[in-house]
């Protein structure tokens, strides 16, 4: 997740500009302007949500590919078992399968990640009805989840 901190810092910078703009609108009693600013913030947050989750997706894919490479070249069938079939799929391995190969499906985080991935897909394909929640909380979740990945 090499660029997550940079992406979050950019979000924080934009958020501070938004807050300053809204503060001025409050002083000017510009309620219509505040409504427009809130709508723009929603779009910005959805975009940053997708970018930030993409950093986690990249980490999962990298862990999956590294583990797959190690496992399929092992002479020990016990270590190789299952990975041969998955490697035959090439780059078409679904995210949920990759995640299941590098994180315990029964961990509490697994379900939360899949739900977050659903929101990411919703936003990435133009959806605006699913709430993205706190960007700060997402950042913390992503770092915690990265620490739970196992190769």
Protein Blocks (a to p, Z undefined) as FASTA:
>chain_A
ZZlmmmmmmmmmmmmmmmmmmmmmmmnopaklmmmmmmmmmmmmmmmmmmmmmmmmmmmm
mmmmmmmmmmmmpmblklmgojlmmmmnmmmlcfklmmmmmccfkbmklmmmmmmmmmmm
mmmnopakbcgbjfklmmmmmmmmmmmpcZZ
